[in-house]
Amino acid sequence: MMQYVTGVKEERSCSIAELIEGTKTGEVVINGAVHVIRDMADFMFVILRRWDGLIQCVLDPEHMPSFDHHLLKEGMTVNVKGELRKEARAPHGFELVLTDVQILSSPAKDSSMPIPIGKWKLNTSLETKLSLRPISLRNIRERAIFKIQEGLVRGFRDFLYGEHFTEIHTPKIVAGNAEGGANVFKMEYFGKRAFLAQSPQFYKQMMVGVYDRVFETAPVFRAEKHNTTRHLNEYTSLDFEMGYIESFYDIMEMETAMLAYVFKRLETEYKEQIELLGITLPDVAKIPYVRFDEAKQLVSQKYNRPMRNPYDLEPEEEVLIGQYFKEECGSDFVFVTHYPSKKRPFYAMDDPEDKKFTLSFDLLFKGMEITTGGQRIHSYEEQVEKMEKRGMDISDFSNYLMIHKHGMPPHGGLGIGLERLTMRLLDEANVRETTLFPRDVTRLEP
């Protein structure tokens, strides 16, 4: 007799949502990991951790006289059966009085949790948390951080789908260096020279010629020897590129609308994590913008800070620009536009009114750059001219220049650092707090 897998399986274990909604009553079955055990002498509280949160169980010898409660250890996974009862002090306002416990797996013998993951907040060093990452992430607050990050990515994706963008997946092993400079990871590729991609820039521009509007969420790699609270050597970039733009302000408008959508999504679908982490969602109904040279002048005058580097923003200047627009406009965000051409890549379109500047921008969030974007050069002749002025060999870029040679619409786009965006949203002091498994100049594990 033929047997088939149909893809339909009845779930034996209840979800916490079903218990909250009251769709499951009487005796229920639920599975999870033993998060915390609180022995109260006559009985014990067993807090189970599941994908959808915590549930408080009561293990009373009167209800389970044959079960040796000393067998239970933190880290075990179990199937439990029990009767629901209301309890205002428990998570979600109810608890499960156990009538049966089935142990599915146990930790190694003589092992104990290296850190107290059951505490509300892990009062340990960042270095310890990162070294014990597979365990520290089981803490409820640590888990909530990356549920928020999930919400940011979901919102980004779903908004762009609604704006007729096509999701793409581009190579991360590349022959050329999109950003220029030496900050690339080099590798040997079957006898050829290759790099880990610094950005999907070339490929997303190529795909604008195919789909008009494209986006990607993927890792990028920067071989920078920074060891700061804001830099990583591998991070997740949220990129989009769009054609038929009238100006680079179209890209800023698209990002503003996207952020408004994302934060609304977090407010409605990630309310539990928002409350747990104490997040105040920013207002992005409108975001101020200011020219790069004007921004430097404003903070120099207001905060009596001399301008040292005329071609770039120092981190302290970014902080002061953020502070200025918070004080003057009440905004946590500000677009800084028209960055100097010297500090922008060769594909950035120069401002026709003053070619020392580009039609580009950064978005600062609470005084930190989280986005870089702008309009790209779409003319073959203009792109070749700019590359040659920079002493670049255009034969190294023949695949990229193919799009310009055979016709491209006016276009532009941006890249958002996901970990930095999460960091600023949560007011964390170090980007590693909002990176699942950070890669920096000292850390390659776990």
One Martini backbone bead per residue (centre of mass of N, CA, C, O) as a GRO file, in nm:
protein
  446
    1MET     BB    1   0.095   0.037   0.024
    2MET     BB    2   0.066   0.357  -0.022
    3GLN     BB    3   0.249   0.639   0.103
    4TYR     BB    4   0.187   0.980   0.234
    5VAL     BB    5   0.271   1.316   0.230
    6THR     BB    6   0.054   1.607   0.311
    7GLY     BB    7   0.123   1.850   0.523
    8VAL     BB    8  -0.074   1.737   0.759
    9LYS     BB    9  -0.073   1.838   1.110
   10GLU     BB   10  -0.160   1.786   1.425
   11GLU     BB   11  -0.142   1.979   1.700
   12ARG     BB   12  -0.079   1.904   2.033
   13SER     BB   13   0.036   2.174   2.096
   14CYS     BB   14  -0.016   2.455   2.239
   15SER     BB   15  -0.068   2.785   2.232
   16ILE     BB   16  -0.069   3.079   2.394
   17ALA     BB   17  -0.293   3.212   2.230
   18GLU     BB   18  -0.507   2.993   2.285
   19LEU     BB   19  -0.508   3.039   2.594
   20ILE     BB   20  -0.585   3.339   2.592
   21GLU     BB   21  -0.851   3.300   2.406
   22GLY     BB   22  -0.994   3.013   2.500
   23THR     BB   23  -0.982   2.763   2.285
   24LYS     BB   24  -0.839   2.622   2.530
   25THR     BB   25  -0.955   2.375   2.755
   26GLY     BB   26  -0.874   2.231   3.029
   27GLU     BB   27  -0.686   1.989   2.921
   28VAL     BB   28  -0.342   2.046   2.836
   29VAL     BB   29  -0.083   2.065   2.582
   30ILE     BB   30   0.275   2.133   2.624
   31ASN     BB   31   0.579   2.272   2.503
   32GLY     BB   32   0.933   2.294   2.621
   33ALA     BB   33   1.162   2.475   2.811
   34VAL     BB   34   1.344   2.487   3.096
   35HIS     BB   35   1.401   2.798   3.236
   36VAL     BB   36   1.272   2.778   3.537
   37ILE     BB   37   1.325   2.695   3.888
   38ARG     BB   38   1.096   2.707   4.176
   39ASP     BB   39   1.147   2.615   4.497
   40MET     BB   40   0.873   2.584   4.758
   41ALA     BB   41   0.888   2.284   4.886
   42ASP     BB   42   0.578   2.190   4.832
   43PHE     BB   43   0.650   2.325   4.555
   44MET     BB   44   0.678   2.413   4.195
   45PHE     BB   45   0.807   2.628   3.962
   46VAL     BB   46   0.766   2.602   3.599
   47ILE     BB   47   0.933   2.758   3.340
   48LEU     BB   48   0.842   2.787   3.011
   49ARG     BB   49   1.003   2.789   2.689
   50ARG     BB   50   0.894   2.946   2.393
   51TRP     BB   51   0.844   3.093   2.096
   52ASP     BB   52   0.579   3.256   2.248
   53GLY     BB   53   0.709   3.224   2.541
   54LEU     BB   54   0.585   3.213   2.868
   55ILE     BB   55   0.504   2.946   3.113
   56GLN     BB   56   0.332   2.869   3.402
   57CYS     BB   57   0.408   2.605   3.627
   58VAL     BB   58   0.269   2.348   3.850
   59LEU     BB   59   0.442   2.134   4.085
   60ASP     BB   60   0.251   1.891   4.257
   61PRO     BB   61   0.264   1.605   4.440
   62GLU     BB   62  -0.045   1.558   4.462
   63HIS     BB   63  -0.077   1.530   4.136
   64MET     BB   64   0.239   1.381   4.127
   65PRO     BB   65   0.349   1.125   4.315
   66SER     BB   66   0.537   0.956   4.093
   67PHE     BB   67   0.708   1.217   4.052
   68ASP     BB   68   1.041   1.322   4.031
   69HIS     BB   69   1.124   1.653   4.066
   70HIS     BB   70   1.448   1.621   4.067
   71LEU     BB   71   1.476   1.569   3.754
   72LEU     BB   72   1.458   1.854   3.705
   73LYS     BB   73   1.608   2.080   3.458
   74GLU     BB   74   1.765   2.318   3.325
   75GLY     BB   75   1.713   2.269   2.964
   76MET     BB   76   1.494   2.101   2.939
   77THR     BB   77   1.271   1.903   2.747
   78VAL     BB   78   0.903   1.915   2.726
   79ASN     BB   79   0.601   1.744   2.800
   80VAL     BB   80   0.286   1.876   2.906
   81LYS     BB   81   0.019   1.835   3.147
   82GLY     BB   82  -0.286   2.033   3.219
   83GLU     BB   83  -0.448   2.276   3.426
   84LEU     BB   84  -0.613   2.561   3.404
   85ARG     BB   85  -0.543   2.876   3.582
   86LYS     BB   86  -0.585   3.155   3.741
   87GLU     BB   87  -0.302   3.412   3.749
   88ALA     BB   88  -0.205   3.732   3.782
   89ARG     BB   89   0.121   3.681   3.835
   90ALA     BB   90   0.132   3.552   3.573
   91PRO     BB   91   0.188   3.497   3.270
   92HIS     BB   92  -0.110   3.604   3.115
   93GLY     BB   93  -0.294   3.511   3.384
   94PHE     BB   94  -0.174   3.207   3.393
   95GLU     BB   95  -0.170   2.852   3.481
   96LEU     BB   96  -0.018   2.519   3.504
   97VAL     BB   97  -0.142   2.223   3.634
   98LEU     BB   98   0.024   1.943   3.670
   99THR     BB   99  -0.018   1.581   3.549
  100ASP     BB  100   0.226   1.571   3.329
  101VAL     BB  101   0.567   1.446   3.244
  102GLN     BB  102   0.777   1.466   2.950
  103ILE     BB  103   1.096   1.378   2.875
  104LEU     BB  104   1.296   1.458   2.592
  105SER     BB  105   1.550   1.617   2.723
  106SER     BB  106   1.894   1.646   2.841
  107PRO     BB  107   2.144   1.753   2.983
  108ALA     BB  108   2.436   1.719   3.076
  109LYS     BB  109   2.608   1.585   3.302
  110ASP     BB  110   2.687   1.810   3.548
  111SER     BB  111   2.533   2.050   3.443
  112SER     BB  112   2.520   2.415   3.412
  113MET     BB  113   2.432   2.722   3.395
  114PRO     BB  114   2.655   2.981   3.316
  115ILE     BB  115   2.391   3.161   3.314
  116PRO     BB  116   2.110   3.358   3.424
  117ILE     BB  117   1.852   3.344   3.201
  118GLY     BB  118   1.597   3.404   3.401
  119LYS     BB  119   1.659   3.680   3.405
  120TRP     BB  120   1.554   3.979   3.298
  121LYS     BB  121   1.867   4.065   3.312
  122LEU     BB  122   2.190   4.043   3.204
  123ASN     BB  123   2.446   4.080   3.454
  124THR     BB  124   2.674   4.102   3.216
  125SER     BB  125   2.901   4.095   2.997
  126LEU     BB  126   2.939   4.118   2.666
  127GLU     BB  127   3.160   3.906   2.635
  128THR     BB  128   3.001   3.680   2.772
  129LYS     BB  129   2.753   3.682   2.591
  130LEU     BB  130   2.915   3.616   2.327
  131SER     BB  131   3.058   3.351   2.419
  132LEU     BB  132   2.741   3.254   2.515
  133ARG     BB  133   2.524   3.287   2.284
  134PRO     BB  134   2.342   3.024   2.275
  135ILE     BB  135   2.245   3.101   2.574
  136SER     BB  136   2.188   3.412   2.605
  137LEU     BB  137   1.948   3.407   2.388
  138ARG     BB  138   1.735   3.279   2.601
  139ASN     BB  139   1.680   3.534   2.697
  140ILE     BB  140   1.409   3.734   2.683
  141ARG     BB  141   1.545   4.000   2.603
  142GLU     BB  142   1.730   3.895   2.383
  143ARG     BB  143   1.504   3.783   2.206
  144ALA     BB  144   1.349   4.052   2.158
  145ILE     BB  145   1.555   4.195   1.983
  146PHE     BB  146   1.523   3.980   1.734
  147LYS     BB  147   1.223   4.035   1.688
  148ILE     BB  148   1.252   4.326   1.609
  149GLN     BB  149   1.438   4.267   1.370
  150GLU     BB  150   1.233   4.104   1.218
  151GLY     BB  151   1.028   4.338   1.188
  152LEU     BB  152   1.207   4.517   1.013
  153VAL     BB  153   1.232   4.319   0.774
  154ARG     BB  154   0.935   4.268   0.718
  155GLY     BB  155   0.860   4.562   0.665
  156PHE     BB  156   1.053   4.615   0.435
  157ARG     BB  157   0.948   4.399   0.245
  158ASP     BB  158   0.638   4.458   0.240
  159PHE     BB  159   0.655   4.744   0.141
  160LEU     BB  160   0.808   4.689  -0.130
  161TYR     BB  161   0.604   4.502  -0.252
  162GLY     BB  162   0.380   4.734  -0.253
  163GLU     BB  163   0.600   4.906  -0.454
  164HIS     BB  164   0.710   4.704  -0.685
  165PHE     BB  165   0.927   4.523  -0.578
  166THR     BB  166   1.207   4.308  -0.633
  167GLU     BB  167   1.348   4.029  -0.514
  168ILE     BB  168   1.696   3.969  -0.456
  169HIS     BB  169   2.007   3.763  -0.525
  170THR     BB  170   2.340   3.818  -0.465
  171PRO     BB  171   2.661   3.799  -0.480
  172LYS     BB  172   2.948   3.747  -0.239
  173ILE     BB  173   3.131   3.661  -0.474
  174VAL     BB  174   3.378   3.872  -0.623
  175ALA     BB  175   3.582   4.048  -0.864
  176GLY     BB  176   3.488   4.325  -0.757
  177ASN     BB  177   3.497   4.668  -0.624
  178ALA     BB  178   3.245   4.884  -0.551
  179GLU     BB  179   3.374   5.109  -0.336
  180GLY     BB  180   3.653   5.100  -0.303
  181GLY     BB  181   3.946   5.039  -0.188
  182ALA     BB  182   4.091   4.815   0.081
  183ASN     BB  183   3.812   4.710   0.235
  184VAL     BB  184   3.878   4.388   0.167
  185PHE     BB  185   3.814   4.049   0.124
  186LYS     BB  186   4.040   3.820   0.030
  187MET     BB  187   4.039   3.555  -0.227
  188GLU     BB  188   4.059   3.231  -0.341
  189TYR     BB  189   3.934   3.133  -0.686
  190PHE     BB  190   4.045   2.902  -0.864
  191GLY     BB  191   4.309   3.101  -0.924
  192LYS     BB  192   4.151   3.356  -0.843
  193ARG     BB  193   4.053   3.672  -0.779
  194ALA     BB  194   3.870   3.762  -0.478
  195PHE     BB  195   3.570   3.881  -0.306
  196LEU     BB  196   3.394   4.019  -0.058
  197ALA     BB  197   3.113   4.187  -0.044
  198GLN     BB  198   3.038   4.529   0.030
  199SER     BB  199   2.807   4.522  -0.192
  200PRO     BB  200   2.518   4.520  -0.427
  201GLN     BB  201   2.546   4.755  -0.630
  202PHE     BB  202   2.592   4.646  -0.919
  203TYR     BB  203   2.348   4.443  -0.918
  204LYS     BB  204   2.115   4.638  -0.857
  205GLN     BB  205   2.159   4.807  -1.106
  206MET     BB  206   2.123   4.587  -1.314
  207MET     BB  207   1.818   4.519  -1.210
  208VAL     BB  208   1.686   4.783  -1.297
  209GLY     BB  209   1.704   4.694  -1.606
  210VAL     BB  210   1.473   4.469  -1.541
  211TYR     BB  211   1.256   4.580  -1.283
  212ASP     BB  212   1.326   4.892  -1.170
  213ARG     BB  213   1.264   4.739  -0.878
  214VAL     BB  214   1.484   4.665  -0.598
  215PHE     BB  215   1.575   4.412  -0.341
  216GLU     BB  216   1.781   4.347  -0.034
  217THR     BB  217   1.874   4.094   0.218
  218ALA     BB  218   2.218   4.104   0.332
  219PRO     BB  219   2.538   4.041   0.351
  220VAL     BB  220   2.831   4.231   0.441
  221PHE     BB  221   3.186   4.329   0.379
  222ARG     BB  222   3.441   4.472   0.607
  223ALA     BB  223   3.802   4.538   0.619
  224GLU     BB  224   3.797   4.688   0.901
  225LYS     BB  225   4.007   4.797   1.186
  226HIS     BB  226   3.774   4.837   1.367
  227ASN     BB  227   3.706   4.896   1.741
  228THR     BB  228   3.392   4.968   1.782
  229THR     BB  229   3.048   5.039   1.864
  230ARG     BB  230   2.969   5.065   1.520
  231HIS     BB  231   3.145   4.821   1.411
  232LEU     BB  232   3.157   4.579   1.142
  233ASN     BB  233   3.257   4.304   0.922
  234GLU     BB  234   2.955   4.195   0.950
  235TYR     BB  235   2.646   4.278   0.788
  236THR     BB  236   2.315   4.388   0.745
  237SER     BB  237   2.166   4.480   0.435
  238LEU     BB  238   1.926   4.722   0.330
  239ASP     BB  239   1.832   4.716  -0.009
  240PHE     BB  240   1.761   4.968  -0.264
  241GLU     BB  241   1.640   5.012  -0.611
  242MET     BB  242   1.540   5.287  -0.840
  243GLY     BB  243   1.360   5.382  -1.114
  244TYR     BB  244   1.246   5.674  -1.250
  245ILE     BB  245   1.366   5.924  -1.127
  246GLU     BB  246   1.380   6.273  -1.054
  247SER     BB  247   1.525   6.236  -0.771
  248PHE     BB  248   1.679   6.174  -0.465
  249TYR     BB  249   1.417   6.242  -0.304
  250ASP     BB  250   1.262   5.982  -0.374
  251ILE     BB  251   1.429   5.802  -0.181
  252MET     BB  252   1.363   5.953   0.080
  253GLU     BB  253   1.058   5.910   0.063
  254MET     BB  254   1.066   5.600   0.064
  255GLU     BB  255   1.202   5.568   0.339
  256THR     BB  256   0.996   5.718   0.510
  257ALA     BB  257   0.757   5.532   0.442
  258MET     BB  258   0.889   5.273   0.540
  259LEU     BB  259   0.933   5.351   0.838
  260ALA     BB  260   0.636   5.400   0.903
  261TYR     BB  261   0.549   5.110   0.846
  262VAL     BB  262   0.739   4.960   1.039
  263PHE     BB  263   0.650   5.099   1.309
  264LYS     BB  264   0.356   5.014   1.288
  265ARG     BB  265   0.412   4.711   1.289
  266LEU     BB  266   0.544   4.701   1.564
  267GLU     BB  267   0.306   4.817   1.730
  268THR     BB  268   0.103   4.573   1.650
  269GLU     BB  269   0.302   4.290   1.633
  270TYR     BB  270   0.533   4.393   1.880
  271LYS     BB  271   0.426   4.476   2.164
  272GLU     BB  272   0.566   4.293   2.371
  273GLN     BB  273   0.861   4.383   2.298
  274ILE     BB  274   0.828   4.685   2.333
  275GLU     BB  275   0.757   4.669   2.637
  276LEU     BB  276   0.996   4.500   2.742
  277LEU     BB  277   1.219   4.719   2.618
  278GLY     BB  278   1.112   5.022   2.621
  279ILE     BB  279   1.005   5.135   2.349
  280THR     BB  280   1.022   5.434   2.153
  281LEU     BB  281   0.862   5.527   1.887
  282PRO     BB  282   0.920   5.707   1.621
  283ASP     BB  283   0.856   5.995   1.437
  284VAL     BB  284   0.791   5.974   1.057
  285ALA     BB  285   0.606   6.182   0.907
  286LYS     BB  286   0.868   6.372   0.923
  287ILE     BB  287   1.187   6.464   0.770
  288PRO     BB  288   1.456   6.632   0.792
  289TYR     BB  289   1.672   6.845   0.585
  290VAL     BB  290   2.033   6.884   0.503
  291ARG     BB  291   2.310   7.011   0.418
  292PHE     BB  292   2.627   6.935   0.476
  293ASP     BB  293   2.753   7.227   0.503
  294GLU     BB  294   2.525   7.336   0.686
  295ALA     BB  295   2.548   7.136   0.920
  296LYS     BB  296   2.835   7.210   1.006
  297GLN     BB  297   2.770   7.508   1.065
  298LEU     BB  298   2.548   7.479   1.278
  299VAL     BB  299   2.716   7.315   1.496
  300SER     BB  300   2.949   7.510   1.519
  301GLN     BB  301   2.781   7.750   1.627
  302LYS     BB  302   2.604   7.623   1.861
  303TYR     BB  303   2.867   7.431   1.988
  304ASN     BB  304   3.153   7.540   1.946
  305ARG     BB  305   3.275   7.375   1.680
  306PRO     BB  306   3.528   7.295   1.502
  307MET     BB  307   3.620   7.245   1.171
  308ARG     BB  308   3.819   6.979   1.038
  309ASN     BB  309   3.643   6.815   0.814
  310PRO     BB  310   3.517   6.909   0.497
  311TYR     BB  311   3.442   6.589   0.376
  312ASP     BB  312   3.329   6.496   0.664
  313LEU     BB  313   3.179   6.311   0.927
  314GLU     BB  314   3.204   6.299   1.244
  315PRO     BB  315   3.072   6.140   1.505
  316GLU     BB  316   3.031   6.402   1.671
  317GLU     BB  317   2.873   6.550   1.450
  318GLU     BB  318   2.637   6.359   1.430
  319VAL     BB  319   2.541   6.401   1.717
  320LEU     BB  320   2.493   6.711   1.689
  321ILE     BB  321   2.291   6.698   1.459
  322GLY     BB  322   2.086   6.530   1.612
  323GLN     BB  323   2.051   6.735   1.843
  324TYR     BB  324   1.959   6.978   1.678
  325PHE     BB  325   1.694   6.836   1.549
  326LYS     BB  326   1.568   6.775   1.822
  327GLU     BB  327   1.553   7.068   1.927
  328GLU     BB  328   1.423   7.212   1.661
  329CYS     BB  329   1.214   6.949   1.552
  330GLY     BB  330   1.173   6.670   1.716
  331SER     BB  331   1.387   6.477   1.570
  332ASP     BB  332   1.554   6.159   1.525
  333PHE     BB  333   1.577   6.254   1.228
  334VAL     BB  334   1.822   6.310   0.947
  335PHE     BB  335   1.896   6.446   0.641
  336VAL     BB  336   2.208   6.436   0.468
  337THR     BB  337   2.316   6.630   0.199
  338HIS     BB  338   2.553   6.674  -0.031
  339TYR     BB  339   2.809   6.520  -0.061
  340PRO     BB  340   3.118   6.499  -0.126
  341SER     BB  341   3.278   6.360  -0.392
  342LYS     BB  342   3.536   6.255  -0.242
  343LYS     BB  343   3.328   6.064  -0.040
  344ARG     BB  344   3.225   5.926  -0.304
  345PRO     BB  345   3.153   5.719  -0.527
  346PHE     BB  346   3.176   5.688  -0.876
  347TYR     BB  347   2.843   5.646  -0.905
  348ALA     BB  348   2.793   5.922  -0.810
  349MET     BB  349   2.607   6.196  -0.861
  350ASP     BB  350   2.662   6.499  -0.957
  351ASP     BB  351   2.610   6.824  -0.906
  352PRO     BB  352   2.534   7.042  -1.158
  353GLU     BB  353   2.578   7.310  -0.974
  354ASP     BB  354   2.810   7.136  -0.797
  355LYS     BB  355   3.072   6.905  -0.840
  356LYS     BB  356   3.167   6.883  -0.532
  357PHE     BB  357   2.887   6.752  -0.524
  358THR     BB  358   2.621   6.527  -0.438
  359LEU     BB  359   2.330   6.317  -0.498
  360SER     BB  360   2.324   6.268  -0.167
  361PHE     BB  361   2.291   6.060   0.143
  362ASP     BB  362   2.219   6.061   0.492
  363LEU     BB  363   2.086   5.881   0.772
  364LEU     BB  364   2.006   5.999   1.088
  365PHE     BB  365   1.991   5.825   1.415
  366LYS     BB  366   2.057   5.958   1.692
  367GLY     BB  367   2.351   6.044   1.565
  368MET     BB  368   2.348   5.803   1.338
  369GLU     BB  369   2.449   5.629   1.072
  370ILE     BB  370   2.214   5.411   0.870
  371THR     BB  371   2.229   5.564   0.583
  372THR     BB  372   2.310   5.522   0.229
  373GLY     BB  373   2.252   5.748  -0.057
  374GLY     BB  374   2.140   5.791  -0.410
  375GLN     BB  375   2.233   5.900  -0.710
  376ARG     BB  376   2.308   5.768  -1.023
  377ILE     BB  377   2.484   5.703  -1.290
  378HIS     BB  378   2.345   5.653  -1.638
  379SER     BB  379   2.573   5.753  -1.811
  380TYR     BB  380   2.829   5.639  -1.987
  381GLU     BB  381   3.006   5.892  -2.031
  382GLU     BB  382   3.000   5.994  -1.735
  383GLN     BB  383   3.116   5.741  -1.601
  384VAL     BB  384   3.383   5.726  -1.753
  385GLU     BB  385   3.487   6.007  -1.685
  386LYS     BB  386   3.496   5.968  -1.373
  387MET     BB  387   3.685   5.725  -1.370
  388GLU     BB  388   3.925   5.857  -1.519
  389LYS     BB  389   3.966   6.090  -1.311
  390ARG     BB  390   4.036   5.849  -1.089
  391GLY     BB  391   4.223   5.628  -1.236
  392MET     BB  392   4.050   5.418  -1.376
  393ASP     BB  393   4.000   5.098  -1.514
  394ILE     BB  394   3.745   5.019  -1.734
  395SER     BB  395   3.815   4.714  -1.793
  396ASP     BB  396   3.730   4.625  -1.490
  397PHE     BB  397   3.403   4.730  -1.574
  398SER     BB  398   3.246   4.595  -1.815
  399ASN     BB  399   2.996   4.466  -1.680
  400TYR     BB  400   2.887   4.723  -1.553
  401LEU     BB  401   2.889   4.913  -1.819
  402MET     BB  402   2.672   4.763  -1.981
  403ILE     BB  403   2.424   4.917  -1.870
  404HIS     BB  404   2.501   5.198  -1.985
  405LYS     BB  405   2.544   5.122  -2.287
  406HIS     BB  406   2.223   4.985  -2.289
  407GLY     BB  407   2.049   5.135  -2.085
  408MET     BB  408   1.938   5.371  -1.833
  409PRO     BB  409   1.768   5.490  -1.588
  410PRO     BB  410   1.696   5.692  -1.365
  411HIS     BB  411   1.875   5.629  -1.051
  412GLY     BB  412   1.847   5.479  -0.713
  413GLY     BB  413   1.965   5.436  -0.362
  414LEU     BB  414   2.014   5.209  -0.073
  415GLY     BB  415   2.163   5.152   0.263
  416ILE     BB  416   2.093   4.955   0.558
  417GLY     BB  417   2.180   4.909   0.889
  418LEU     BB  418   2.036   4.685   1.087
  419GLU     BB  419   2.199   4.695   1.355
  420ARG     BB  420   2.193   5.003   1.387
  421LEU     BB  421   1.892   5.044   1.386
  422THR     BB  422   1.844   4.870   1.637
  423MET     BB  423   2.031   5.021   1.830
  424ARG     BB  424   1.880   5.298   1.821
  425LEU     BB  425   1.598   5.197   1.899
  426LEU     BB  426   1.724   5.070   2.187
  427ASP     BB  427   1.965   5.234   2.305
  428GLU     BB  428   2.233   5.117   2.244
  429ALA     BB  429   2.597   5.122   2.280
  430ASN     BB  430   2.626   4.844   2.106
  431VAL     BB  431   2.609   4.664   1.811
  432ARG     BB  432   2.646   4.375   1.941
  433GLU     BB  433   2.365   4.367   2.087
  434THR     BB  434   2.231   4.360   1.766
  435THR     BB  435   2.402   4.086   1.718
  436LEU     BB  436   2.401   3.768   1.704
  437PHE     BB  437   2.703   3.709   1.546
  438PRO     BB  438   2.972   3.866   1.574
  439ARG     BB  439   3.202   4.046   1.346
  440ASP     BB  440   3.536   4.120   1.421
  441VAL     BB  441   3.870   4.171   1.482
  442THR     BB  442   3.832   3.940   1.737
  443ARG     BB  443   3.567   3.784   1.613
  444LEU     BB  444   3.481   3.426   1.504
  445GLU     BB  445   3.322   3.347   1.765
  446PRO     BB  446   3.047   3.154   1.730
   0.00000   0.00000   0.00000
